[in-house]
Amino acid sequence: MTQNFLIFPDMPYSEMVFVEGNKDIDDFYIGKYLVTQAIWVRVMGKEANKSRFKSEHRPVETVSWDTITQIFLPKLRKREGKEYTLPSETVWEYAAKGGKYSKNYKYAGSNDLNEVGWYNENSHRESKPVGLKSPNELGLYDLSGNLWEWCSDKWKDDSESRVIWGGSWFNDQRGCRPSYCYCFRSDTAYSDAGFRLVCSFTSQR
């Protein structure tokens, strides 16, 4: 039986969840939660936490795609010896919609966004600690709302922008649907954008 694992055994909210793929997507592990500020600080140092809404169990934000992919991920890979990446948008959407257990909800885990996500009507205009709402069918949290999530893909033919998914504390309900995406320039960092880790199944075997 395939087991979930912790990035850091002594750190809460660092669990990676095994997800069975389909004919187009290989099996993979994905973060049960958005990467928290505690995880970010463990890898990057306290001075590197530029988050607007500071708390160790809130997701790290105000981080650019460039910083994540060029500094954080190489450091984490070297430190832990696992092939951590950002999800592709195909993998992210598959996970958000519940994978093979999908019940075709409007949002990630429910037809009622208030059950699963933080958005402009319930967030008090700030991010929230991870895992406070209900999870989706795969046991993953905050895939609708709280923070936009950086993915690995370019935005269409724009080499300077990367795809983001999931909506945020700033967005309305439409932006929090797992079928809706947007983009930011890869060198920009906003308080409504963070990320979730993926790890290949083969690197764990």
C-alpha positions in Angstrom: 0.0 0.0 0.0 1.4 3.4 -1.0 1.9 5.7 2.0 1.7 9.4 2.4 4.9 11.1 3.8 6.0 14.2 5.6 8.5 16.6 4.1 9.7 17.4 7.6 8.7 14.8 10.2 8.8 17.3 13.0 6.6 19.9 11.2 2.8 20.0 11.0 1.1 20.7 7.7 4.0 19.2 5.7 2.2 16.1 4.5 2.4 14.9 0.9 -0.6 12.9 -0.3 -0.4 10.1 -2.8 -2.8 10.6 -5.8 -3.5 7.8 -8.3 -3.3 9.2 -11.8 -5.2 8.2 -15.0 -4.3 7.3 -18.6 -2.9 10.8 -19.2 -1.4 11.6 -15.7 1.2 9.5 -13.9 0.7 8.8 -10.1 2.1 11.6 -8.0 2.3 13.1 -4.5 0.9 16.5 -3.8 0.9 18.8 -0.7 -2.1 18.2 1.5 -1.8 21.9 2.3 -0.3 25.0 0.7 3.3 25.5 1.7 3.3 27.3 5.0 5.5 30.1 6.2 7.1 27.6 8.7 8.2 25.4 5.8 9.4 28.4 3.8 11.5 29.6 6.7 12.9 26.1 7.4 14.4 26.1 3.9 15.0 29.8 3.1 15.6 31.4 6.5 13.5 33.8 8.5 14.6 36.9 6.7 13.3 35.5 3.4 9.7 35.5 4.7 8.1 38.5 3.0 4.5 37.5 3.6 2.1 40.2 4.3 0.0 38.2 6.8 2.6 36.6 9.0 2.0 33.4 11.0 3.8 30.1 10.8 0.7 28.1 9.9 -0.5 30.6 7.3 0.5 29.8 3.7 3.6 31.7 2.5 2.7 34.5 0.1 4.4 37.4 -1.6 6.6 34.9 -3.3 7.3 35.0 -7.1 7.4 32.0 -9.4 11.0 32.9 -10.1 12.0 32.7 -6.4 10.2 29.5 -5.9 11.6 27.7 -8.9 15.1 29.2 -8.9 15.9 29.3 -5.2 13.4 27.5 -2.9 12.9 24.3 -4.9 16.6 23.7 -5.6 17.4 24.2 -1.9 14.6 21.8 -0.9 15.6 19.1 -3.4 19.3 19.3 -2.2 18.3 19.2 1.4 15.7 16.4 1.2 16.8 14.4 -1.8 13.4 14.3 -3.4 12.3 15.7 -6.8 9.9 18.4 -5.6 8.3 20.7 -8.2 5.4 23.0 -8.8 2.4 21.1 -10.3 1.5 21.4 -13.9 -1.8 23.0 -14.5 -3.1 19.6 -15.6 -2.0 17.9 -12.4 -3.3 20.8 -10.3 -6.8 20.7 -11.9 -7.0 16.9 -11.6 -6.2 17.1 -7.9 -8.5 20.0 -7.2 -11.4 18.2 -8.8 -10.8 15.1 -6.6 -8.9 12.8 -9.0 -10.5 9.5 -9.5 -12.8 10.1 -6.6 -14.3 13.3 -8.1 -17.9 14.1 -7.4 -17.9 16.9 -9.9 -18.4 19.6 -7.3 -18.5 23.3 -8.4 -15.6 24.0 -6.1 -12.8 21.9 -4.7 -14.7 19.6 -2.4 -18.2 21.1 -2.3 -20.9 23.0 -4.2 -20.8 25.5 -1.3 -17.6 27.6 -1.3 -18.1 28.6 2.3 -17.5 24.9 3.3 -14.1 24.6 1.6 -12.6 28.0 0.8 -11.7 31.6 1.9 -12.8 34.2 -0.5 -13.8 37.9 -0.5 -17.0 37.4 1.4 -15.6 35.4 4.3 -11.9 36.1 4.5 -11.9 39.5 6.3 -9.5 40.5 3.5 -6.6 38.3 4.6 -5.2 34.8 4.1 -6.0 32.2 6.7 -4.1 29.4 8.4 -4.1 26.3 6.2 -6.6 23.4 6.8 -9.4 25.3 8.5 -12.0 24.5 6.0 -13.2 21.0 4.7 -10.9 19.1 2.3 -11.8 17.8 -1.1 -12.4 14.2 -2.2 -8.6 13.5 -1.9 -8.2 15.0 1.5 -6.5 18.2 0.1 -7.2 21.6 1.6 -7.6 25.2 0.3 -7.7 24.4 -3.4 -10.5 26.8 -3.7 -9.6 30.2 -2.3 -7.2 31.3 0.4 -4.3 31.9 -2.1 -3.9 31.6 -5.8 -1.4 28.7 -6.5 1.5 29.0 -8.9 1.8 26.2 -11.5 4.7 25.3 -13.7 3.1 26.2 -17.0 3.6 29.3 -19.1 0.5 31.4 -19.8 -0.4 30.6 -23.4 2.5 32.0 -25.5 3.6 34.5 -22.9 7.2 33.6 -21.8 7.1 36.1 -18.9 3.8 34.9 -17.2 2.9 31.7 -15.4 -0.5 30.1 -14.7 -2.2 30.4 -11.4 -5.2 28.5 -10.2 -7.7 28.3 -7.3 -8.6 31.9 -6.5 -7.8 33.7 -3.2 -9.0 35.6 -0.2 -9.3 38.6 -2.5 -11.5 36.9 -5.2 -15.2 36.3 -5.7 -16.7 32.9 -6.0 -16.2 32.6 -9.7 -12.4 32.9 -9.4 -12.3 30.0 -6.9 -13.7 27.4 -9.2 -11.1 24.6 -10.0 -11.9 25.2 -13.7 -10.8 28.8 -13.6 -7.2 30.1 -14.1 -5.4 33.3 -14.4 -1.8 34.4 -14.7 0.9 36.6 -13.1 4.3 37.6 -14.4 6.9 35.1 -13.1 8.9 37.9 -11.4 5.9 39.4 -9.4 5.0 38.6 -5.8 1.6 39.3 -4.4 -0.1 38.7 -1.0 -2.8 36.6 -2.7 -0.5 34.1 -4.3 1.4 31.1 -2.9 2.0 27.5 -3.9 1.7 23.8 -3.3 4.3 21.1 -3.8 4.3 18.1 -6.0 6.7 15.1 -5.9 6.9 12.4 -8.5 5.8 8.9 -7.5 8.9 7.3 -9.1 11.3 9.4 -7.0 9.7 7.8 -3.8 10.0 4.2 -4.9 
